[in-house]
């Protein structure tokens, strides 16, 4: 099923790329029509089925522990950071020290880093801060540069599938993707009693149902206090699972937390 979904995604991506290229050719006067546009919708490559996989805190804890055995420390730290912080993999790969306020426990993502082009701020719980502080110390406490540079080239990490595969082998897990971790975060928050709008705010989902349409136009509250509480609740669950302790069950936010 995973291979079929991958083939469907590749076919749709290539069809879209060809159509955009032919649109450009028409604009430049190189061709008279976009032949892709002449293909009926029923015959165009179909999008792959939406993924619905999410991982439990116990499964994520298994990945966390397995990461200790990874060949490169930067891969270990990158993987563990993604297990804790529900950002996109490209955002973490291009994160720089200048974006971080370690003392204030915050990551300020510039607009050029995010998928939707909006600047975004993420609270960093202790589980994530420990990773970053250790890396900062080992690197000589730099003020700029990549946090997770590739071990050989020094450029932003790009071998996401290879890192995933190495972690798979160490943990004995299969059929999960980095993006599933964002879904895992949102699912755990929902079960803990947090509003969907808070999860959407943490995930920087501008077009989500809770932040789109008329509501998105008029509702500009940052909800930073609730977002901090959400990240702390998530990290507490992961930390408990890593230690083998029962999950916290007393986090049911009824009102916005203090900023």
Secondary structure, 3 states (H helix, E strand, C coil): CHHHHHHHHHHHHHHHHHHHHHHHHHHCCCCCCCHHHHCCHHHCCCCCCCCCCCCCHHHHHHHHHHHHHCCCHHHHHHHHHHHHCCCCHHHHHCCEHHHEECCCCEEEECCCCCCCCCCEEEECCHHHHHHHHHHHHHCCCCCCCECCECCCCCCECCCHHHHHHHHHHHHCCCCCCCCHHHHHHHHHHHHHCCCHHHHHHHHCCCCCCCCCHHHHHHCCCCCHHHHHHHHHHHHHHHHHHHHCCCCCCCCCCCCCCCC
